[in-house]
Amino acid sequence: MSQETVKRTVLRSDEFTCPSCVAKIENKLNRLDGVEEAKVHFATGRIEVGHDRTKTSVEDLVGAVKEAGYKAEARAF
């Protein structure tokens, strides 16, 4: 994966109700083609994803979070 195509995206969600949400969302995101790393911060609702933007779009990330059962949207920080 080229460093030039790797992008760090931050998503936010206010729907986390328990720490088990973390593993569920991280597993879903990490299964996407092009995702290098997904980290969910339960306390802040922040989801950080390093991904190859030629393979995985922000919309793909938001869709994966939705498939896990949560609503999220892209944020600057």
A tleap script that builds the chain and sets N, CA, C and O, in Angstrom:
source leaprc.protein.ff14SB
mol = sequence {
  NMET SER GLN GLU THR VAL LYS ARG THR VAL
  LEU ARG SER ASP GLU PHE THR CYS PRO SER
  CYS VAL ALA LYS ILE GLU ASN LYS LEU ASN
  ARG LEU ASP GLY VAL GLU GLU ALA LYS VAL
  HIE PHE ALA THR GLY ARG ILE GLU VAL GLY
  HIE ASP ARG THR LYS THR SER VAL GLU ASP
  LEU VAL GLY ALA VAL LYS GLU ALA GLY TYR
  LYS ALA GLU ALA ARG ALA CPHE
}
set mol.1.N position { 0.838 -1.165 0.000 }
set mol.1.CA position { 0.000 0.000 0.000 }
set mol.1.C position { 0.893 1.241 0.000 }
set mol.1.O position { 1.759 1.382 0.863 }
set mol.2.N position { 0.692 2.113 -0.936 }
set mol.2.CA position { 1.481 3.326 -1.050 }
set mol.2.C position { 1.101 4.333 0.035 }
set mol.2.O position { -0.077 4.502 0.351 }
set mol.3.N position { 2.104 4.997 0.599 }
set mol.3.CA position { 1.839 6.007 1.615 }
set mol.3.C position { 1.080 7.191 1.019 }
set mol.3.O position { 0.377 7.902 1.736 }
set mol.4.N position { 1.221 7.404 -0.294 }
set mol.4.CA position { 0.546 8.530 -0.941 }
set mol.4.C position { -0.963 8.336 -1.009 }
set mol.4.O position { -1.712 9.312 -1.048 }
set mol.5.N position { -1.403 7.116 -1.024 }
set mol.5.CA position { -2.840 6.866 -1.124 }
set mol.5.C position { -3.479 6.583 0.222 }
set mol.5.O position { -4.703 6.490 0.318 }
set mol.6.N position { -2.660 6.442 1.278 }
set mol.6.CA position { -3.206 6.169 2.599 }
set mol.6.C position { -3.695 7.469 3.224 }
set mol.6.O position { -2.990 8.477 3.252 }
set mol.7.N position { -4.913 7.412 3.719 }
set mol.7.CA position { -5.549 8.583 4.297 }
set mol.7.C position { -6.027 8.234 5.697 }
set mol.7.O position { -6.429 7.102 5.964 }
set mol.8.N position { -5.979 9.211 6.581 }
set mol.8.CA position { -6.495 9.013 7.930 }
set mol.8.C position { -7.835 9.751 8.012 }
set mol.8.O position { -7.903 10.963 7.812 }
set mol.9.N position { -8.873 9.014 8.302 }
set mol.9.CA position { -10.214 9.590 8.394 }
set mol.9.C position { -10.723 9.457 9.817 }
set mol.9.O position { -10.523 8.434 10.471 }
set mol.10.N position { -11.381 10.502 10.283 }
set mol.10.CA position { -11.995 10.486 11.608 }
set mol.10.C position { -13.508 10.512 11.437 }
set mol.10.O position { -14.069 11.380 10.769 }
set mol.11.N position { -14.140 9.539 12.059 }
set mol.11.CA position { -15.598 9.492 12.105 }
set mol.11.C position { -16.024 9.740 13.544 }
set mol.11.O position { -15.261 9.504 14.481 }
set mol.12.N position { -17.227 10.208 13.702 }
set mol.12.CA position { -17.788 10.421 15.044 }
set mol.12.C position { -19.139 9.741 15.150 }
set mol.12.O position { -19.922 9.713 14.201 }
set mol.13.N position { -19.392 9.191 16.336 }
set mol.13.CA position { -20.690 8.598 16.613 }
set mol.13.C position { -21.051 8.890 18.060 }
set mol.13.O position { -20.188 8.870 18.938 }
set mol.14.N position { -22.313 9.158 18.305 }
set mol.14.CA position { -22.768 9.358 19.691 }
set mol.14.C position { -23.707 8.233 20.109 }
set mol.14.O position { -24.512 8.393 21.027 }
set mol.15.N position { -23.598 7.102 19.433 }
set mol.15.CA position { -24.507 5.985 19.698 }
set mol.15.C position { -23.876 4.848 20.493 }
set mol.15.O position { -24.511 3.811 20.681 }
set mol.16.N position { -22.651 5.015 20.960 }
set mol.16.CA position { -22.011 3.933 21.707 }
set mol.16.C position { -22.636 3.838 23.095 }
set mol.16.O position { -22.729 4.826 23.823 }
set mol.17.N position { -23.060 2.631 23.441 }
set mol.17.CA position { -23.700 2.451 24.740 }
set mol.17.C position { -22.907 1.547 25.668 }
set mol.17.O position { -23.137 1.552 26.877 }
set mol.18.N position { -21.971 0.765 25.123 }
set mol.18.CA position { -21.180 -0.130 25.960 }
set mol.18.C position { -19.849 -0.412 25.265 }
set mol.18.O position { -19.740 -0.252 24.049 }
set mol.19.N position { -18.844 -0.829 26.022 }
set mol.19.CA position { -17.525 -1.084 25.434 }
set mol.19.C position { -17.509 -2.193 24.376 }
set mol.19.O position { -16.574 -2.252 23.578 }
set mol.20.N position { -18.502 -3.057 24.350 }
set mol.20.CA position { -18.512 -4.119 23.329 }
set mol.20.C position { -18.694 -3.547 21.926 }
set mol.20.O position { -18.397 -4.211 20.933 }
set mol.21.N position { -19.185 -2.308 21.853 }
set mol.21.CA position { -19.329 -1.638 20.549 }
set mol.21.C position { -17.963 -1.509 19.866 }
set mol.21.O position { -17.868 -1.595 18.642 }
set mol.22.N position { -16.927 -1.305 20.648 }
set mol.22.CA position { -15.588 -1.047 20.124 }
set mol.22.C position { -15.113 -2.195 19.242 }
set mol.22.O position { -14.756 -1.981 18.083 }
set mol.23.N position { -15.108 -3.398 19.778 }
set mol.23.CA position { -14.615 -4.559 19.023 }
set mol.23.C position { -15.486 -4.832 17.802 }
set mol.23.O position { -14.976 -5.187 16.739 }
set mol.24.N position { -16.783 -4.668 17.951 }
set mol.24.CA position { -17.712 -4.926 16.851 }
set mol.24.C position { -17.414 -3.997 15.665 }
set mol.24.O position { -17.368 -4.447 14.521 }
set mol.25.N position { -17.215 -2.719 15.937 }
set mol.25.CA position { -16.948 -1.747 14.865 }
set mol.25.C position { -15.541 -1.927 14.311 }
set mol.25.O position { -15.346 -1.895 13.096 }
set mol.26.N position { -14.561 -2.114 15.188 }
set mol.26.CA position { -13.184 -2.301 14.707 }
set mol.26.C position { -13.085 -3.527 13.801 }
set mol.26.O position { -12.436 -3.472 12.757 }
set mol.27.N position { -13.713 -4.614 14.187 }
set mol.27.CA position { -13.681 -5.826 13.351 }
set mol.27.C position { -14.321 -5.583 11.990 }
set mol.27.O position { -13.794 -6.027 10.969 }
set mol.28.N position { -15.434 -4.892 11.967 }
set mol.28.CA position { -16.130 -4.618 10.703 }
set mol.28.C position { -15.259 -3.754 9.792 }
set mol.28.O position { -15.136 -4.035 8.599 }
set mol.29.N position { -14.655 -2.704 10.351 }
set mol.29.CA position { -13.818 -1.810 9.539 }
set mol.29.C position { -12.549 -2.512 9.073 }
set mol.29.O position { -12.154 -2.358 7.917 }
set mol.30.N position { -11.912 -3.271 9.938 }
set mol.30.CA position { -10.657 -3.931 9.582 }
set mol.30.C position { -10.832 -5.009 8.513 }
set mol.30.O position { -9.848 -5.430 7.905 }
set mol.31.N position { -12.041 -5.456 8.276 }
set mol.31.CA position { -12.305 -6.445 7.224 }
set mol.31.C position { -12.423 -5.809 5.844 }
set mol.31.O position { -12.385 -6.512 4.834 }
set mol.32.N position { -12.565 -4.486 5.790 }
set mol.32.CA position { -12.688 -3.813 4.493 }
set mol.32.C position { -11.355 -3.829 3.766 }
set mol.32.O position { -10.301 -3.627 4.370 }
set mol.33.N position { -11.411 -4.072 2.461 }
set mol.33.CA position { -10.209 -4.021 1.627 }
set mol.33.C position { -9.657 -2.599 1.648 }
set mol.33.O position { -10.391 -1.642 1.400 }
set mol.34.N position { -8.381 -2.460 1.939 }
set mol.34.CA position { -7.745 -1.152 1.939 }
set mol.34.C position { -7.620 -0.512 3.304 }
set mol.34.O position { -6.945 0.510 3.435 }
set mol.35.N position { -8.247 -1.075 4.327 }
set mol.35.CA position { -8.135 -0.511 5.676 }
set mol.35.C position { -6.889 -1.059 6.346 }
set mol.35.O position { -6.726 -2.271 6.484 }
set mol.36.N position { -6.006 -0.149 6.765 }
set mol.36.CA position { -4.778 -0.538 7.470 }
set mol.36.C position { -5.036 -0.739 8.955 }
set mol.36.O position { -4.580 -1.712 9.556 }
set mol.37.N position { -5.785 0.208 9.539 }
set mol.37.CA position { -6.025 0.143 10.977 }
set mol.37.C position { -7.283 0.925 11.327 }
set mol.37.O position { -7.525 2.008 10.795 }
set mol.38.N position { -8.064 0.371 12.214 }
set mol.38.CA position { -9.246 1.065 12.721 }
set mol.38.C position { -9.173 1.065 14.239 }
set mol.38.O position { -8.928 0.032 14.862 }
set mol.39.N position { -9.390 2.240 14.828 }
set mol.39.CA position { -9.333 2.368 16.282 }
set mol.39.C position { -10.569 3.134 16.740 }
set mol.39.O position { -10.824 4.245 16.275 }
set mol.40.N position { -11.326 2.545 17.642 }
set mol.40.CA position { -12.529 3.175 18.172 }
set mol.40.C position { -12.266 3.611 19.609 }
set mol.40.O position { -11.773 2.838 20.430 }
set mol.41.N position { -12.603 4.858 19.892 }
set mol.41.CA position { -12.446 5.410 21.240 }
set mol.41.C position { -13.844 5.522 21.852 }
set mol.41.O position { -14.613 6.426 21.527 }
set mol.42.N position { -14.149 4.581 22.743 }
set mol.42.CA position { -15.487 4.492 23.315 }
set mol.42.C position { -15.895 5.774 24.043 }
set mol.42.O position { -17.008 6.262 23.852 }
set mol.43.N position { -15.022 6.314 24.861 }
set mol.43.CA position { -15.377 7.454 25.701 }
set mol.43.C position { -15.710 8.717 24.906 }
set mol.43.O position { -16.540 9.522 25.329 }
set mol.44.N position { -15.062 8.885 23.756 }
set mol.44.CA position { -15.266 10.113 22.974 }
set mol.44.C position { -16.144 9.906 21.743 }
set mol.44.O position { -16.581 10.880 21.130 }
set mol.45.N position { -16.408 8.664 21.375 }
set mol.45.CA position { -17.184 8.401 20.172 }
set mol.45.C position { -16.380 8.603 18.901 }
set mol.45.O position { -16.945 8.696 17.811 }
set mol.46.N position { -15.082 8.670 19.035 }
set mol.46.CA position { -14.191 8.926 17.900 }
set mol.46.C position { -13.750 7.602 17.262 }
set mol.46.O position { -13.396 6.652 17.961 }
set mol.47.N position { -13.777 7.555 15.940 }
set mol.47.CA position { -13.349 6.372 15.188 }
set mol.47.C position { -12.274 6.832 14.216 }
set mol.47.O position { -12.550 7.620 13.313 }
set mol.48.N position { -11.049 6.346 14.393 }
set mol.48.CA position { -9.936 6.723 13.524 }
set mol.48.C position { -9.621 5.551 12.598 }
set mol.48.O position { -9.468 4.412 13.040 }
set mol.49.N position { -9.528 5.855 11.305 }
set mol.49.CA position { -9.293 4.792 10.331 }
set mol.49.C position { -8.192 5.216 9.362 }
set mol.49.O position { -8.277 6.273 8.736 }
set mol.50.N position { -7.163 4.387 9.244 }
set mol.50.CA position { -6.146 4.571 8.219 }
set mol.50.C position { -6.513 3.666 7.054 }
set mol.50.O position { -6.612 2.449 7.214 }
set mol.51.N position { -6.716 4.259 5.877 }
set mol.51.CA position { -7.176 3.447 4.747 }
set mol.51.C position { -6.620 3.963 3.431 }
set mol.51.O position { -6.286 5.139 3.284 }
set mol.52.N position { -6.534 3.043 2.480 }
set mol.52.CA position { -6.120 3.381 1.124 }
set mol.52.C position { -7.336 3.969 0.417 }
set mol.52.O position { -8.315 3.273 0.149 }
set mol.53.N position { -7.253 5.245 0.126 }
set mol.53.CA position { -8.428 5.925 -0.434 }
set mol.53.C position { -8.768 5.485 -1.854 }
set mol.53.O position { -9.850 5.792 -2.354 }
set mol.54.N position { -7.843 4.763 -2.515 }
set mol.54.CA position { -8.170 4.241 -3.846 }
set mol.54.C position { -8.994 2.956 -3.754 }
set mol.54.O position { -9.604 2.527 -4.733 }
set mol.55.N position { -9.005 2.350 -2.567 }
set mol.55.CA position { -9.752 1.106 -2.376 }
set mol.55.C position { -10.986 1.269 -1.494 }
set mol.55.O position { -11.993 0.586 -1.681 }
set mol.56.N position { -10.891 2.191 -0.523 }
set mol.56.CA position { -11.982 2.351 0.439 }
set mol.56.C position { -12.290 3.825 0.627 }
set mol.56.O position { -11.418 4.597 1.027 }
set mol.57.N position { -13.508 4.219 0.345 }
set mol.57.CA position { -13.915 5.616 0.492 }
set mol.57.C position { -14.452 5.884 1.901 }
set mol.57.O position { -14.696 4.959 2.675 }
set mol.58.N position { -14.628 7.152 2.210 }
set mol.58.CA position { -15.228 7.523 3.492 }
set mol.58.C position { -16.647 6.956 3.573 }
set mol.58.O position { -17.085 6.520 4.638 }
set mol.59.N position { -17.352 6.964 2.465 }
set mol.59.CA position { -18.706 6.411 2.439 }
set mol.59.C position { -18.691 4.912 2.759 }
set mol.59.O position { -19.601 4.405 3.415 }
set mol.60.N position { -17.652 4.207 2.292 }
set mol.60.CA position { -17.518 2.777 2.622 }
set mol.60.C position { -17.347 2.596 4.135 }
set mol.60.O position { -17.913 1.676 4.726 }
set mol.61.N position { -16.559 3.487 4.751 }
set mol.61.CA position { -16.323 3.393 6.197 }
set mol.61.C position { -17.615 3.642 6.969 }
set mol.61.O position { -17.959 2.895 7.885 }
set mol.62.N position { -18.322 4.702 6.586 }
set mol.62.CA position { -19.592 5.022 7.244 }
set mol.62.C position { -20.577 3.859 7.062 }
set mol.62.O position { -21.317 3.520 7.986 }
set mol.63.N position { -20.584 3.255 5.880 }
set mol.63.CA position { -21.466 2.120 5.615 }
set mol.63.C position { -21.125 0.908 6.472 }
set mol.63.O position { -22.018 0.195 6.928 }
set mol.64.N position { -19.838 0.676 6.691 }
set mol.64.CA position { -19.422 -0.462 7.526 }
set mol.64.C position { -19.847 -0.252 8.974 }
set mol.64.O position { -20.281 -1.189 9.643 }
set mol.65.N position { -19.721 0.976 9.451 }
set mol.65.CA position { -20.163 1.280 10.824 }
set mol.65.C position { -21.677 1.077 10.921 }
set mol.65.O position { -22.177 0.552 11.916 }
set mol.66.N position { -22.389 1.490 9.896 }
set mol.66.CA position { -23.843 1.320 9.873 }
set mol.66.C position { -24.217 -0.161 9.887 }
set mol.66.O position { -25.152 -0.565 10.578 }
set mol.67.N position { -23.475 -0.975 9.113 }
set mol.67.CA position { -23.731 -2.420 9.100 }
set mol.67.C position { -23.492 -3.046 10.473 }
set mol.67.O position { -24.101 -4.058 10.821 }
set mol.68.N position { -22.593 -2.426 11.251 }
set mol.68.CA position { -22.339 -2.920 12.610 }
set mol.68.C position { -23.438 -2.486 13.576 }
set mol.68.O position { -23.499 -2.951 14.714 }
set mol.69.N position { -24.316 -1.576 13.099 }
set mol.69.CA position { -25.457 -1.177 13.921 }
set mol.69.C position { -25.388 0.211 14.509 }
set mol.69.O position { -26.151 0.546 15.415 }
set mol.70.N position { -24.460 1.039 13.990 }
set mol.70.CA position { -24.285 2.379 14.565 }
set mol.70.C position { -24.225 3.428 13.462 }
set mol.70.O position { -23.806 3.147 12.339 }
set mol.71.N position { -24.644 4.621 13.798 }
set mol.71.CA position { -24.572 5.735 12.859 }
set mol.71.C position { -23.297 6.520 13.145 }
set mol.71.O position { -22.964 6.793 14.298 }
set mol.72.N position { -22.584 6.881 12.065 }
set mol.72.CA position { -21.363 7.673 12.208 }
set mol.72.C position { -21.262 8.635 11.026 }
set mol.72.O position { -21.859 8.412 9.973 }
set mol.73.N position { -20.513 9.686 11.217 }
set mol.73.CA position { -20.275 10.631 10.126 }
set mol.73.C position { -18.846 11.141 10.213 }
set mol.73.O position { -18.230 11.159 11.278 }
set mol.74.N position { -18.336 11.558 9.049 }
set mol.74.CA position { -16.957 12.065 8.985 }
set mol.74.C position { -16.879 13.422 9.652 }
set mol.74.O position { -17.781 14.249 9.525 }
set mol.75.N position { -15.784 13.636 10.366 }
set mol.75.CA position { -15.516 14.904 11.048 }
set mol.75.C position { -14.061 15.274 10.850 }
set mol.75.O position { -13.222 14.411 10.589 }
set mol.76.N position { -13.764 16.549 10.972 }
set mol.76.CA position { -12.393 17.018 10.809 }
set mol.76.C position { -11.494 16.550 11.943 }
set mol.76.O position { -10.315 16.278 11.718 }
set mol.77.N position { -12.030 16.450 13.168 }
set mol.77.CA position { -11.248 15.962 14.314 }
set mol.77.C position { -12.148 15.421 15.387 }
set mol.77.O position { -11.667 14.967 16.426 }
savepdb mol mol.pdb
quit
